Amino acid sequence: MLGGARSGKSSFAEQLLARDRAVDYVACGLVPDGSDPEWTGRVTLHRARRPASWRTLETVDLAAVLGRPGPPVLVDCLTTWLARVMDDCGIWSEAPDADARLAAEIDGLVDAWRGTRRRVVAVSNEVGSGVVPATPSGRRFRDELGVLNTRVAATSRRVWLVTAGLPQRLR
């Protein structure tokens, strides 16, 4: 499920699983701590939309989630997953093995995605149609997310693009 910020992609992803009583909702963003009211508001909105029967998992260990049996999975979202993984790998602090660690994390996710027996719906920001970021770190993030989206889409049965709340099936 690709789309720009506030395009309706998360709502549409949730609708695709609305008939499932049990869903593992994987929240990859930071857990709100009250320091960012805007982020807290976004997370609160997402939580309020989810059925009470859905289980929320706040983790970036998507490979582990996809590797075990269970109900359908909704990943929201690959964009926040990548941001956290890039931090954890030391990309921004230029750790000596950061690039290799990031590549291994992405390869692990794509392998788990390809091998899972679970139904998975993932949300991610489409970054190929936007403005070119002004900073090297912004361009690096945009490029990494574009590659991640491409790799996940290549192994997916269906791919959607949501623009202005209107879903369009790409595959």
Buried (B, 14 or more C-beta within 10 A) or exposed (E): BBBBEEBBBBBBBBEBBEEBEEBBBBBBBBEBEEEEEEBBEBBEEBEEEBEEEBEBBEEBBBBEBBBEEBBBBBBBBBBBBBBBBBEEBBBEEEEEEBEEBBEEBBEBBBBBBEEBEBBBBBBBBBBEEEEEBEEEEEEBBBEBBBEBBEBBBEEBEEBBBBBEEEBEEEE
